[in-house]
Amino acid sequence: MKRAFGGWAATSAPNKDRDRFELLSTEATEAGVPWQDLTQDGYQAPGDMRAGGIQVHYDWKWRADEVQRRLDLADEAR
């Protein structure tokens, strides 16, 4: 059973989608493809959840997919 907010361990526990996002964002930086807007304060992805104005869940899969989409568009443009 999942805890409601995951606790502090949720930020340090292994997360394949967050790890994929990290790898893709590094690749995007090297390629000059913007991605930083996806992690700015106030940005909300479709699967993010907020409670009382506090972000309690980040949709890393959506963010990783979005960075991949941007990388693919940049590749097509070359």
Beta strands, then each sheet from edge to edge (+ up, - down):
strand 1: 49-51
strand 2: 54-57
sheet 1: 1+ 2-
end
